[in-house]
Amino acid sequence: MLSAGPVGAQPTERWARGHILVQPRGGLPEHVLEKILNRAGGRAARAASRLQRLKVRIVQVPARAEQAVARALARNPHIKFAEVDALVPVGQTLPDDPNYPKAWHLPKIQAPSAWDTALGDGVTVAILDTGVDPFHLDLADNLVAGWNVASNNGDTQDIFGHGTQVAGTVAAVSDNGIGVASVAWHVRLMPIRITNRSDGWAYLSDIASGIMWAADHGARVANVSYDASGSPTVDNAAKYMKNRGGVVVVAAGNSGRNPGYGAEPSIIAVAATTSSDTRPSWSNFGQYIDVSAPGVGIWTTSRGGGYGAPSGTSFASPITAGVAALISSANNALSPDQIAAVLTQSAKDLGNSGWDPYYGYGRVDAAAAVALAAESSSQDNEAPSVAIASPGAGSTVSGLVDVTANATDNLGVSRVELYAANQLVGTVTTAPYAFTWDSTQVADGTATLLAYAYDEAGNRGESDALTVQVANDAGPDTVPPQVSISSPTDGTTVSGPQTLSATASDDVEVVEVRLYLDGVLKCVGTLSVSCGWNAKKAGSGSHRVSALATDTAGNRAAASVTVIVDGDGTKGSRGNGRGQSR
């Protein structure tokens, strides 16, 4: 998810060292989570995480093991996601151009016509960025108190310059005889500084914390002019804000590529357009693009009291955030999903008819958006529909049970709750709606599962009751796991670098798989394990690779293969089968 950053050298470290971001499935018992983390080489931070309300854990890991531990945890079925706390760049790609025709973007999006109806009164837009110049004459009167989430203090002065440009694009003071005009003149600007780095790059965890701070302090719109799409942590924070009545607008990025992100219902991702309504070559594209907006030579405020015309999706995003503020000002009763719907339905279609990966639903049109908002009804009486997809009705379950639900709504599902035997198992706010139910917490016999889905209006949908047979007292678990060595194959002649790997399964749960070479432990994992081995250093002759799997009851199973190391590397592989458990 990392792409082109500001002019200059990129950071040597592309993610935070010593921790990763993890979200367990809803309902997973804490003691089980601790075991999963420990086996993968991580441990949950002792202090309450600032992301706790997102149900995202900041997990401590050994330095430089962040990617490996995140990958191992992501493979565990009880973990919803695990990702490194990546550094992401601001979205600016081109230098200021003071000779570019000033404010062409405002008539292009029909802003003057929109101003006859709405100017952004009563709406607060949070600027999650490098800070904002508090002394700029075209910004000072519109600023309200903000926060520095990177330092946990009130210092929101701009340390890089990007945030001041973004803020002026949304809501520079206008019709005052100086400087520049903006999209939403009367908006209150809430500066939230998400970085203390002189290059402007920010961590995902700080972006997520900034979105939460904005949601908790009354922001109706949050603008993130960073390449922050594709992060489950940021998406969870956007969902948090959405559930509190706000919308999150994010820059698509400026590397001119398709980063492969899927659609994110809680985020409005914005691509850039030129003055001729075409796509600049550097604007990212893909499934995640919702709308587009002008992004080339956008005349705006600069740190230190000046003005300039920078380019990038960093400025397409705040133009869209400004239009979202005008929509809210025209009809403050609209929900976040309705604001997003007005944006997309009123956009000027560009490119292929309908949605496309370059322009989304089209280039934003402020006048059409405000007109549509004014006539839109905020009434929503339609409840979501929800159904439990697994386990199957009447099935026998024990231990930790995977439960999945499907939920849909005419506007959007805000959360899904799962109950087992009238006990709350957990709450999930983003799809997929998957839970881990500890069936040992209910008596053996028939248990009833129910799922409830809610939307932003408070409407609730209820699933059909699903009954299962709980059988946890069937005696001790004496069935060992199954384990096999997938690489190398038995009898193979090898030389040079090799990969040792094994996989395991169990009727209850595998807690650990160990791989040995000639009796010496090489690596440890869960369900699957893999590590490198340089056969050249092992010496010519026969060598034994063995795997040992252990389940929750302590039952063990082993598998082994024998390989021949060719010291001079002249012979190829002659495998004839895989090692099997015994």
RANOR-V170865 format. One record per backbone hydrogen bond with DSSP energy under -1.0 kcal/mol. CO is the residue of the C=O (numbers start at 1). NH is the residue of the N-H. If there is no record, write none. Layout:
CO/NH
CO/NH
This chain:
14/87
18/61
20/59
21/83
22/57
23/80
23/81
25/28
26/436
29/33
30/34
31/35
32/36
33/37
34/38
35/39
36/40
37/42
38/41
43/60
49/52
51/54
51/56
52/55
57/22
58/45
59/20
60/43
62/65
65/69
66/70
67/71
68/72
69/73
70/74
71/75
73/76
76/79
78/25
81/23
83/21
84/86
85/16
86/204
88/202
89/227
97/100
103/106
104/108
105/109
106/111
107/110
109/366
110/114
111/115
114/117
114/118
119/186
120/123
123/188
124/220
124/221
125/190
126/223
127/192
129/194
130/159
136/139
136/140
138/173
139/142
140/143
142/189
147/193
148/152
148/153
153/148
154/156
156/132
161/165
162/166
163/167
164/168
165/169
166/170
167/171
168/172
169/183
170/184
184/187
188/125
189/144
190/127
191/147
192/129
193/149
197/200
202/88
203/207
204/208
205/209
206/210
207/211
208/212
209/213
210/214
211/215
212/216
214/219
220/247
221/126
222/249
223/128
224/226
224/251
225/91
226/228
231/235
232/236
233/237
234/238
235/239
236/240
237/241
238/242
239/243
241/244
241/246
242/245
247/222
248/268
249/224
250/270
253/284
257/285
264/267
268/250
269/290
269/291
270/252
271/293
273/295
274/277
278/274
280/283
282/256
286/289
290/361
291/271
292/364
293/273
295/312
300/308
302/305
306/302
308/300
310/298
311/93
312/315
313/317
315/319
316/320
317/321
318/322
319/323
320/324
321/325
322/326
323/327
324/328
325/329
326/330
327/331
331/334
335/339
336/340
337/341
338/342
339/343
340/344
341/345
342/346
348/363
356/360
357/286
359/362
360/356
362/292
363/348
365/369
366/370
367/371
368/372
369/373
370/374
371/375
385/408
387/406
390/404
392/395
395/469
397/471
399/439
401/437
403/435
404/389
404/390
406/387
408/385
415/454
416/428
417/452
418/425
418/426
419/450
420/423
423/420
426/418
428/416
432/434
433/405
434/26
435/403
437/401
437/439
438/441
439/442
445/470
447/468
448/421
449/466
450/419
451/463
452/417
453/461
454/414
454/415
455/458
459/455
461/453
466/449
467/394
468/447
469/397
470/445
482/505
484/503
487/501
489/492
490/576
492/564
494/566
496/535
498/533
500/531
501/486
501/487
502/529
503/484
505/482
509/552
512/550
513/525
514/548
515/522
515/523
516/546
517/520
520/517
523/515
525/513
526/528
527/504
529/502
531/500
533/498
534/537
535/538
541/565
543/563
544/518
545/561
546/516
547/559
548/514
549/557
550/511
550/512
551/554
555/551
557/549
558/582
559/547
561/545
562/491
563/543
564/494
565/541
566/569
577/490
579/485
